[in-house]
């Protein structure tokens, strides 16, 4: 049958076109499979990351990125569109030139929580507090406790001059999350 199909020029062309189309179809199916596996992996990672040891009413501000503490993708826990500081505030997921400010988010208890965000350099750090000064001179000291998530370790491992992004409750200035700022 193969020699009959390929005995004429038209048969050879038709067979070649059929083989090429079959190859393209197989590559397309492989691409869809890889995409689906990646999406499933992201969903499983989000679900594992959403289990938080966070007191009632506090939003879970932990990033869902890889081990280098870069905030990851995902839809967070319903508190806000994203799960890390680069996932909210500006379209496209960036903080842009934000130095400091405040915003209101929905806490895990469904109630509004006023949060502050500050990008700057660490002025002092200990097991119980972190001081940060933004480029515009704004300085703030935040309380740190066992519920505070510090990317890459603990607050006392931060050194003066380290660039960080802090998200804290406005009420009481309790730091919920501290990320190392690698944007600069």
Secondary structure, DSSP 8 states (H G I E B T S, - for coil): -HHHHTSSHHHHHHHHHHHHHHHHHHHHHHHHHHHHHHHHHHHHHHHHHH-----TT---------TT-----S-TTSSSS-SSGGGSSSTTS--TT--EEEEEEE-TTSSEEEEEEEEEEEEEE-SSEEEEE-TTS-EEEEE--TT-EETTS-GGG--TT-EEEEEEETGGGBEEEEEE----
